Amino acid sequence: MTRPRLHLDLPVLCLLACFLLLLTGSSSCHERGPESSAEAAPDQPESSTDAAQETPAEVADSGEASKALGQQVRFRGRAGNGKLAAAVVGEEFLVYCLDRSSWPDELVGQEVVVQGILEYTEEFIAQTAPDGAISQGTEGGVFILRTSELLEAAR
């Protein structure tokens, strides 16, 4: 009897990425959740001309992402579609683009660069009902861009 091949689609990869994130960086993410992002840089001026002249930092791992919460960032990875929203899957973690339900078919699997204000949220965690039923949702907190701008796409 042959064993079935393991098929890893995007939702499974997303769960694996979240699990790895929890194993490697969950303490820093929980310490700097959405409620603390506004406190991250109280001494910075709020001049719109300063913000317009600065190029957003590109984040590549969960440590950089945790330090950049509440800030305009760029994130590079492969476009993928999850149940929650369109996602950009990097080497170490992923970011959901909540303003996009999915990527166009021609972008799925392609390298993209998105930009937006980075948040970490636990609002999409799966819930367990009193009867034990588990709702759909994420296994833990996730990085999100509520509004994203597609800057680059390999076609």
Long-range contacts (C-beta under 8 A, 24 or more apart in sequence): 10-80, 10-81, 10-82, 10-87, 10-89, 11-82, 11-83, 13-80, 13-89, 14-80, 14-82, 14-87, 14-89, 14-94, 15-139, 17-89, 17-92, 17-93, 17-94, 18-94, 18-138, 18-139, 18-140, 18-142, 19-139, 19-140, 20-92, 20-93, 21-62, 21-92, 21-93, 21-140, 22-139, 22-140, 24-62, 24-92, 25-62, 25-63, 25-66, 26-140, 26-141, 28-62, 28-63, 28-66, 29-62, 29-66, 29-120, 29-141, 30-141, 31-66, 32-66, 32-67, 32-69, 32-120, 33-69, 33-120, 33-121, 33-122, 33-141, 34-69, 34-70, 34-119, 34-120, 34-121, 36-69, 37-69, 37-70, 37-119, 37-120, 38-70, 40-69, 40-70, 40-71, 41-70, 41-71, 56-115, 58-113, 59-118, 60-90, 60-91, 60-92, 61-90, 61-91, 61-92, 61-93, 62-92, 62-93, 62-143, 65-93, 65-95, 65-118, 65-120, 65-143, 66-120, 68-118, 69-118, 69-119, 69-120, 70-117, 70-118, 70-119, 71-117, 71-118, 72-115, 72-116, 72-117, 72-118, 73-115, 73-116, 73-117, 73-118, 74-113, 74-114, 74-115, 74-151, 75-113, 75-114, 75-115, 75-118, 75-145, 76-111, 76-112, 76-113, 76-152, 77-111, 77-112, 78-109, 78-110, 78-111, 78-112, 79-103, 79-107, 79-108, 79-109, 79-110, 79-111, 79-112, 79-153, 80-108, 80-109, 81-108, 83-136, 84-124, 84-138, 84-142, 85-144, 88-112, 88-114, 93-143, 94-142, 94-143, 95-143, 95-144, 95-145, 96-142, 96-143, 96-144, 96-145, 97-144, 97-145, 97-148, 98-144, 98-145, 98-146, 98-147, 98-148, 99-145, 99-146, 99-147, 99-148, 100-148, 106-155, 107-153, 107-155, 110-153, 110-154, 110-155, 111-152, 111-153, 111-154, 112-150, 112-152, 112-153, 112-154, 113-150, 113-151, 113-152, 113-153, 114-145, 114-148, 114-149, 114-150, 114-151, 115-145, 115-148, 115-149, 115-151, 116-145, 116-146, 116-147, 116-148, 116-149, 117-145, 117-146, 117-147, 118-143, 118-144, 118-145, 119-143, 119-144, 119-145, 119-146, 120-144
